[in-house]
Amino acid sequence: MLKLNVMNNFRLKERGFTLIEVVVVISVIGILLAIVGSQLLKSLPDMRLKSAARELYSTMQTARMNAIKDNTTWGIFFDTTHNRYLLCSDSGADGLWSTTADNKIVATVNFPSQSGVGYGHGNITGNNSVSGYPFPTDGVSYNNNVVTFNSKGLSGAGYVYLDNQNKSTSYAVGTQASGVIRLLMWQGTKWQ
């Protein structure tokens, strides 16, 4: 009997973790989380910018497809003052897409101030816009800040430039006169 009690006591002491082992494991996990978290925070502005550029590209595709489907003209007004754009299915009684009070607005997309995304070309200098001309001061090269798609899917040529608070990355989303929609990213020396 005595032997059995000694063995049971020995087995009880082998179970579980020591306080030192728990502290070491928690410390390692904390260090790994700090490294991953800091990398995520660094890449967050670029992820938000990429997401905003893709959403604009998708909105342009939607306008083009709906114009063809409805056999009408659809437009997008880029409101640089309020850091947003509006997808419209009708220009209203005045026939002007840029006066949105009477437009039939299908969707409004805001660039939230906390995201750091907005109209602009970041730290790109010179005549490095997609067209090779100087960048538009408000980040939109379309006349009156409006792109329209007609019933054949055709549009005017132009680009919208988006950047983020870091000013290190820029995207250009735009159209060719044929209605082809392009999404380009600045790669340090050229648009791709």
N, C-alpha and C positions, 0 to 999 in steps of 0.2 A: 504494500500500500504506500509505503513511504516513497518508493521509487516512482510510482505513478503521479503523486502530487508534485514531486520535483520536476517531472517531465511536463506536466500541465502548466506549472508556473513558468517554465522556460519557454513554452510555446506562447503563452500570453505576452511575454515580453518581446517576442519577435513580431507580433502583429503591429500594423500601423506605421506611421512616419514620425520621425523625430521633428522637433520644432525647427531645427537647423535645416533639415531637408525641405520642409514646407517653405521656409523663408527663401531658400535658394531657388526653388521652382517658381515661386511668385516673382522674385526679382528678375529671373530670366524672361518670364512672360511679359513683365512690365517693360523691360528693355526692348524686346521685339515689338511690342505694341507702339512704343514711342518712335521707333524707326519707321515702321509702316505708316503710322499716323502722320508723321512729318512729311513723308513722301506724298501721301494722299493730299495733304493741305497744299503742297507746292503745285501739284498737278490740277487741283480743283478749278482754278480760273480758266485754264486751257480746255478742260472738259466742258465747262459751261459755255465757252465760246464755240466750240465745235458743235455742241448740241443746238445752240441758237442758229448757227449757219445751216445746219441740216434742216432745222424746222423752217427756216425761210425758204430753202430750196424746195421743201415739200409743199409749202404754201403756194409757191409759184407754179409747181406742177398741178396743184389743185385748181388754181385759177385757169390755167391753160386747158385742162381737161373739161372743166365745167363750161368754159366758153365754147368749146367744140360741141359738147353734149347739148347745151341749151341753144346753140346757134345764135349766141349773143356776144357781147363784149364784157369781159370781167376785168377788174383793175385792182391794183394794190397801191395804196397811198402810204409813203414812208414819212411818218410824222417825226422828224428829227428833233423837234422842240420837246416832245413828250417821250422820246426814246421808245417808240412803238411803231407798228405798222398795222394797216387795216385792209382786210380782204373785202372787196365790194363786188356785188353782182349787178349793180346799176349805179350810174353816176347821178341820178336824181333829176329833178326838173330843170336845174340850171345847166346840166350837161357837163359839169366840171367835176372831175374825180378828186381834185385837190381841196374843194370845199365840201367837207364831209357831212355837213349838217343834214342834207337831204339825200345822201347816198344810202343805198340799201347795204348796210354793213353786215357781212356774214360772220366775220371773226375779227377780233382785235388781239394782237399779240404784243404784250409789253415786255421790254427788257427790264426786269426788276433792278432797282438801284443797288441792292446788295449783291447782285450777281457780277457786277463790274463790266458787263457786256454792253456795248453801245456802238453807234455809228462812228467810224473812223478807220484810219489805215495804220495805226500803231506807230512804230518807229521807222517805217519805210520812208526813205527820202527820194527826192528827185522825181523824174518822170517815170516812175516804176508802176504806174497804174496798169491794169490789164490792157487798156487801149494804148498805152505809151504816152498819154497826155498827163498834165499835172492832175493830182488828185482833186476831186471836188471838195470844197471847204466843209460841207456838211456830211460827207461820206456817201452821197447818193449822186450818181451821174445821170439819172433819168431826168428828162424835162419835167419841171414842176413836181419833182419827187414822186412821179407816178409811172408805173409800168402797166400797160394794158395788153390783153390777149384777145384777138378777134375770133370770129366763129371758125376760122381756118387754123387757129392755133398760132398765128403769127403775132409778133410783138415788135416794139421798138428795141433798139440795141442799147445796153447800158449795164451798169453794175452798182451793187450796194456793197460797201466795204464795212466790215465789222471787226472790232478789236476788243481787247479786254483791259483791265486795269494795269496789267503788267506791260502793255504796249509791245510785247515781244512777239506775239502771234497775231496774224491777220488773215481774214478770209474775204474772198470776193464771191458774191453770189449774183449772177446776172443772166442776161439773155442776149442772144444774137437776133438779128432781124428775122431769121427763119423760125424763131420761136424756141430754138434749142436753149435749154437752161443749163448753166454751168455752175459748178461749185469748185472754187480754187483756193488753195492755201499758199501763203507766202513761205517759200523755202529758203529764205536768207539772200538769195540772188535772183530768184525767178518764181513765177506763179506756176503751181502744178496742181 
